[in-house]
């Protein structure tokens, strides 16, 4: 056994730390859990507000880790613009 838990019923991004862009200008950084009818479910998520220097904030998160503002967070479908791996 490798010690890795495989989730065969999850999508390719499950468990991957991602950056989700929102229509509101907010940026959500956390682990992708799943895509549901109501939106993207994320774990251990921090939210960057539109007035944040996004590049500097993302560089800091990459260096020091992501302090989660929310253990579980849903980005509603109407807020979701796109996603990329962090």
C-alpha positions as CSV (number, residue, x, y, z in Angstrom):
1,X,0.0,0.0,0.0
2,X,1.2,3.5,-0.9
3,X,-0.6,5.3,1.9
4,X,-2.4,7.4,-0.7
5,X,-6.2,7.6,-0.5
6,X,-7.7,7.4,-4.0
7,X,-11.1,8.9,-4.6
8,X,-12.3,7.3,-7.7
9,X,-15.6,9.2,-7.7
10,X,-14.0,12.7,-7.7
11,X,-12.8,14.9,-10.5
12,X,-9.2,15.6,-11.5
13,X,-8.8,18.7,-9.3
14,X,-10.0,17.0,-6.1
15,X,-7.6,17.7,-3.3
16,X,-5.4,20.1,-5.4
17,X,-4.8,23.6,-4.2
18,X,-6.3,26.0,-6.7
19,X,-6.9,29.7,-7.4
20,X,-10.6,30.5,-8.3
21,X,-11.4,33.8,-9.8
22,X,-14.7,35.4,-9.1
23,X,-17.0,37.8,-11.0
24,X,-16.9,40.1,-7.9
25,X,-13.1,40.5,-8.2
26,X,-12.5,38.2,-5.2
27,X,-10.0,35.5,-5.5
28,X,-10.4,32.2,-3.6
29,X,-7.4,30.1,-2.7
30,X,-7.8,26.6,-1.2
31,X,-8.2,22.9,-2.0
32,X,-10.7,22.0,-4.6
33,X,-13.2,19.4,-3.2
34,X,-15.8,19.1,-5.8
35,X,-18.1,20.8,-8.3
36,X,-21.8,20.6,-7.3
37,X,-25.0,22.1,-8.6
38,X,-24.7,25.1,-6.2
39,X,-21.1,25.8,-7.1
40,X,-17.4,24.9,-6.3
41,X,-16.9,23.3,-2.9
42,X,-13.5,24.2,-1.5
43,X,-11.6,23.3,1.7
44,X,-9.3,25.4,3.8
45,X,-9.9,28.5,1.8
46,X,-8.7,32.1,2.1
47,X,-10.4,34.9,0.2
48,X,-8.5,37.8,-1.4
49,X,-10.6,40.9,-1.7
50,X,-10.6,42.9,-5.0
51,X,-8.5,45.7,-3.5
52,X,-5.7,43.3,-2.6
53,X,-2.5,43.3,-4.6
54,X,-3.2,39.8,-5.9
55,X,0.2,39.0,-7.2
56,X,1.9,39.9,-3.9
57,X,-0.7,38.1,-1.9
58,X,-0.4,34.9,-4.0
59,X,3.4,35.0,-3.7
60,X,3.1,35.3,0.1
61,X,0.7,32.4,0.2
62,X,3.0,30.3,-1.9
63,X,5.9,31.0,0.4
64,X,4.2,30.7,3.8
65,X,1.1,28.6,3.2
66,X,-2.6,29.3,3.2
67,X,-4.1,30.4,6.5
68,X,-7.7,29.2,6.0
69,X,-10.5,31.7,6.6
70,X,-13.0,29.0,6.0
71,X,-12.7,25.2,6.5
72,X,-15.4,24.6,3.9
73,X,-16.5,27.2,1.4
74,X,-18.8,27.2,-1.6
75,X,-18.1,29.6,-4.5
76,X,-21.5,29.9,-6.1
77,X,-21.8,29.2,-9.8
78,X,-22.8,32.8,-10.6
79,X,-19.5,34.0,-8.9
80,X,-17.2,31.4,-10.6
81,X,-15.1,32.7,-13.5
82,X,-12.3,30.3,-13.8
83,X,-9.8,28.0,-11.9
84,X,-6.1,27.3,-12.1
85,X,-3.7,25.1,-10.1
86,X,-1.8,27.1,-7.5
